[in-house]
């Protein structure tokens, strides 16, 4: 998902794509991501590039949570 959003940000970087970029952002932040990431607050994110940044941060957090030492200590 992070890679797909990153590609969208790059592909839609031109000003001509403002409406399409906004539409992807709205769909991701209101429909797609909340279902897949329950409990994550998307209300503070207001553009597609911020979705990309948030996903990159979450991947790092999830990796830390899934490391064997964390799992064994539970």
Buried (B, 14 or more C-beta within 10 A) or exposed (E): BBEEBBEBBEEBEEEEBEEBBBEBBEEBBEEBBBEEBEEEEBEEBEEBBBBBBBBEEBEEEEEEEEEEEEEEEE
